[in-house]
Amino acid sequence: LDRINLTFKDAVSANNVGVYLGHFDTNIDEFDLDKMKFTIPKIVMSGVYAKIIQTEPAVKPESTSVVEAESNVPIDMNLKLGTVDLSKIRVNYQNDLSALKSDINLGKLLAEVDSINLKKQRVSLENLSLNNTQSLIVLGKTVQAKIVAQEVTKEVKAQLNNDWQVNIANVDFNNNNFRFDNFNLPVQRRGLDFGHLGISNLNVKAEDFFYSLDTISGDV
């Protein structure tokens, strides 16, 4: 597929989406919806710009027990991936009601996948590289923005309690910049300010990276 324009407006979900797709190609060896079994040895996508405007609250409050229960439901899908090659992809999301804005400009992401077992929460990659990527997430000073922050915190804590294990043989990050601001929290003058984080020119090379619930290791 080359040079595709898509627009989507949904009054029910209050989403207004516009997408330009420069190039996309893939190989699919198996696509079985009945068995939820998919084998995709190659995905290449580039030259994408997506703008998403949402006029309903970004999230709805849920109890911690509900979030935990939902996160513990296993993903019953057999997914096999090979090479995932994404480049020149920009996604802009805006929700004025929740005062939430994100702008992700991905330079190039290249992943070579050994295996993925979603049900057992296991991921193994041969190579993972991320280059020339800019990411901005901003939460404004509103009640709805506070709800977003609270719900994201619940979801992150719930996912961190799951027994995910990730192995990456080779990691290569070059010239990446990330910025997060939650303006519902005051700026801390000392120490690590989790409400206002900025990473500039992130460069990382690592081998044998491993992540699990109680262990993070690798040669950097």
C-alpha positions as CSV (number, residue, x, y, z in Angstrom):
1,L,0.0,0.0,0.0
2,D,1.3,3.5,-0.9
3,R,0.0,7.0,-0.3
4,I,-3.3,6.2,1.5
5,N,-5.5,8.9,3.2
6,L,-8.0,7.8,5.8
7,T,-10.5,9.8,7.8
8,F,-12.8,8.5,10.6
9,K,-15.4,10.4,12.6
10,D,-17.4,8.7,15.3
11,A,-20.0,10.6,17.3
12,V,-20.4,7.7,19.8
13,S,-16.7,7.5,20.8
14,A,-16.2,11.2,20.0
15,N,-13.2,10.5,17.9
16,N,-12.0,12.5,14.9
17,V,-9.1,10.7,13.2
18,G,-7.1,11.5,10.2
19,V,-4.3,9.2,8.9
20,Y,-1.9,9.4,6.0
21,L,-0.1,6.2,5.2
22,G,3.0,6.6,3.0
23,H,4.0,3.0,2.6
24,F,3.0,-0.4,4.1
25,D,3.8,-3.9,3.2
26,T,3.8,-7.2,5.0
27,N,3.9,-11.0,4.6
28,I,1.2,-13.0,6.3
29,D,1.8,-16.8,6.5
30,E,-1.2,-17.5,8.8
31,F,-4.3,-15.6,9.7
32,D,-6.8,-17.6,11.7
33,L,-9.4,-15.6,13.6
34,D,-11.2,-18.8,14.9
35,K,-8.0,-20.0,16.6
36,M,-6.6,-16.5,17.1
37,K,-3.4,-17.7,15.4
38,F,-1.3,-15.2,13.4
39,T,2.1,-15.6,11.8
40,I,3.5,-12.4,10.2
41,P,7.2,-12.7,9.3
42,K,7.6,-9.1,8.1
43,I,6.0,-5.7,8.7
44,V,7.3,-2.6,7.0
45,M,5.6,0.8,7.5
46,S,6.8,4.3,6.9
47,G,5.8,7.9,6.2
48,V,2.7,7.9,8.5
49,Y,1.0,10.9,10.0
50,A,-2.0,10.4,12.3
51,K,-4.0,13.2,14.1
52,I,-6.5,12.1,16.7
53,I,-8.9,14.6,18.4
54,Q,-11.1,13.2,21.1
55,T,-13.9,15.3,22.7
56,E,-14.9,12.8,25.4
57,P,-12.9,12.1,28.6
58,A,-9.9,10.1,27.8
59,V,-10.6,7.5,30.5
60,K,-13.3,6.7,33.0
61,P,-12.6,6.0,36.6
62,E,-12.4,2.4,37.7
63,S,-11.7,0.8,41.0
64,T,-8.2,-0.7,41.7
65,S,-9.7,-4.2,42.0
66,V,-11.3,-3.9,38.6
67,V,-8.1,-2.7,36.9
68,E,-6.1,-5.5,38.6
69,A,-8.7,-8.1,37.5
70,E,-8.7,-6.9,33.9
71,S,-4.9,-6.9,33.8
72,N,-4.7,-10.5,35.0
73,V,-6.9,-11.8,32.2
74,P,-4.5,-13.8,29.9
75,I,-4.1,-12.7,26.2
76,D,-5.3,-15.8,24.4
77,M,-3.6,-15.2,21.1
78,N,-0.9,-17.1,19.3
79,L,1.2,-14.5,17.6
80,K,4.4,-15.0,15.7
81,L,6.4,-12.0,14.4
82,G,9.6,-11.7,12.5
83,T,11.0,-8.3,11.5
84,V,9.1,-5.1,12.4
85,D,10.4,-2.1,10.6
86,L,8.7,1.3,11.3
87,S,10.1,4.6,10.2
88,K,9.0,8.3,9.9
89,I,5.8,7.9,11.9
90,R,4.2,10.7,13.7
91,V,1.1,10.4,16.0
92,N,-0.6,13.5,17.4
93,Y,-3.3,13.0,20.1
94,Q,-5.3,15.8,21.6
95,N,-8.1,15.8,24.2
96,D,-9.1,19.2,25.4
97,L,-11.6,18.0,27.9
98,S,-9.0,15.9,29.7
99,A,-6.3,18.5,28.9
100,L,-4.2,15.6,27.5
101,K,-1.8,16.1,24.7
102,S,0.8,13.7,23.2
103,D,3.0,14.0,20.2
104,I,5.2,11.1,19.2
105,N,7.5,11.4,16.2
106,L,9.2,8.1,15.6
107,G,12.4,8.2,13.5
108,K,13.1,4.5,13.1
109,L,12.1,1.4,15.1
110,L,13.5,-1.9,14.1
111,A,12.8,-5.1,16.0
112,E,13.8,-8.7,15.1
113,V,11.5,-11.0,17.1
114,D,12.5,-14.5,18.3
115,S,9.3,-15.4,20.0
116,I,6.2,-14.0,21.7
117,N,4.0,-15.9,24.1
118,L,1.3,-13.5,25.2
119,K,-0.6,-16.1,27.3
120,K,2.6,-16.9,29.4
121,Q,3.7,-13.2,29.2
122,R,7.1,-14.0,27.6
123,V,8.8,-11.9,24.9
124,S,12.2,-12.6,23.3
125,L,13.9,-10.3,20.8
126,E,17.1,-10.7,18.9
127,N,17.5,-7.0,18.1
128,L,15.8,-3.8,19.1
129,S,16.8,-0.4,17.8
130,L,15.2,3.0,18.2
131,N,16.7,6.1,16.5
132,N,15.9,9.8,16.2
133,T,12.6,9.7,18.1
134,Q,10.8,12.6,19.9
135,S,8.1,12.0,22.4
136,L,6.0,14.5,24.3
137,I,3.2,13.9,26.8
138,V,1.5,16.7,28.7
139,L,-1.3,16.7,31.3
140,G,-2.9,20.1,31.9
141,K,-4.3,21.4,35.1
142,T,-7.9,20.1,35.1
143,V,-10.0,17.6,37.1
144,Q,-10.2,15.3,34.1
145,A,-6.4,15.4,33.7
146,K,-6.0,14.3,37.3
147,I,-8.3,11.4,36.6
148,V,-6.2,10.4,33.6
149,A,-3.1,10.4,35.8
150,Q,-4.7,8.3,38.5
151,E,-6.1,5.7,36.1
152,V,-2.7,5.4,34.3
153,T,-1.0,4.9,37.6
154,K,-3.5,2.1,38.5
155,E,-2.9,0.4,35.1
156,V,0.9,0.6,35.3
157,K,0.9,-0.8,38.9
158,A,-1.5,-3.6,37.8
159,Q,0.7,-4.5,34.7
160,L,3.9,-4.4,36.8
161,N,2.3,-7.1,39.1
162,N,2.1,-9.5,36.1
163,D,4.9,-11.9,35.5
164,W,6.1,-10.5,32.2
165,Q,9.6,-11.6,31.1
166,V,11.4,-9.8,28.3
167,N,14.7,-10.9,26.8
168,I,16.6,-8.7,24.3
169,A,19.9,-9.9,22.9
170,N,21.0,-6.5,21.5
171,V,19.6,-3.0,22.3
172,D,20.7,0.0,20.3
173,F,19.1,3.5,21.0
174,N,20.4,6.6,19.4
175,N,19.4,10.3,19.6
176,N,16.1,9.9,21.3
177,N,14.3,12.6,23.3
178,F,11.4,12.2,25.8
179,R,9.4,14.7,27.7
180,F,6.6,14.2,30.2
181,D,4.8,17.0,32.2
182,N,1.9,16.7,34.6
183,F,1.0,20.2,35.5
184,N,-1.3,19.0,38.3
185,L,1.9,18.4,40.3
186,P,4.3,21.1,41.4
187,V,7.8,21.1,40.0
188,Q,10.3,19.6,42.5
189,R,13.4,21.7,43.0
190,R,15.4,18.7,44.3
191,G,15.6,15.0,43.6
192,L,13.9,13.1,40.8
193,D,10.6,14.8,39.7
194,F,8.3,12.0,38.4
195,G,5.7,14.7,37.4
196,H,8.1,16.5,35.1
197,L,10.6,14.2,33.3
198,G,12.9,15.1,30.4
199,I,15.5,12.9,28.7
200,S,17.6,14.4,25.9
201,N,19.8,12.7,23.4
202,L,19.3,9.2,24.8
203,N,21.9,6.8,23.5
204,V,22.1,3.3,24.8
205,K,23.9,0.1,23.7
206,A,23.2,-3.0,25.7
207,E,23.5,-6.8,25.4
208,D,21.6,-9.6,27.0
209,F,18.9,-7.3,28.5
210,F,16.5,-9.1,30.8
211,Y,13.4,-7.8,32.6
212,S,11.1,-9.6,35.0
213,L,9.0,-8.7,38.0
214,D,12.0,-8.7,40.4
215,T,15.0,-8.5,38.1
216,I,16.4,-6.0,35.5
217,S,19.8,-6.9,34.1
218,G,22.1,-6.5,31.1
219,D,25.5,-5.5,29.8
220,V,25.5,-1.7,29.0
